[in-house]
Amino acid sequence: MSAALNPITLEEFLAWERAQPERYEFDGIQPVAMTGGSFRHARVGTRMVVALANRVQPPCEAFGPELKVITVGRVRYPDASVVCGGSDEDADTMAPTIVVEVASPSTALTDRRVKPAEYAAIPSLLVYCLLEQERPLITVRRRSGNWDAETMEGRDSVLELPEIGVSVPLSEIY
């Protein structure tokens, strides 16, 4: 016998999730528990947050995975992000300019196929970066480039983010 799935609304999810001690993403139907990451995942994500935080200038600000991004009927927690412009300091959601995800074996398919479309629907978002955790490889999608994927590979490469006036050598991330 299979259990019937009772979808919840985005508003119901947000009210429920804000009362939980753990973080959950929302896939448009139900909460999805955020699982623990690996050492490599945490290292790459943390190094990216630090690199961005050390380079961005006001009115932009870099953040780690603590703030929610509401996409089209879904909720995501990117590994790193940059927000430019006014923000509600009491909010737990943001309107990002840059979003960075670190691919994990369990999330890679969603990170590569689902999230680009979700993030492209956010009006404030200019760049989506997907970092591999196993090797120095970053896939970048830009609003100005019609969301086509471009890649940077190797420790000698540099991630150029002219949208926020920042360049990040991959050697700082990997």
Disulfide bonds with the S-S distance in Angstrom:
Cys60-Cys84 1.90
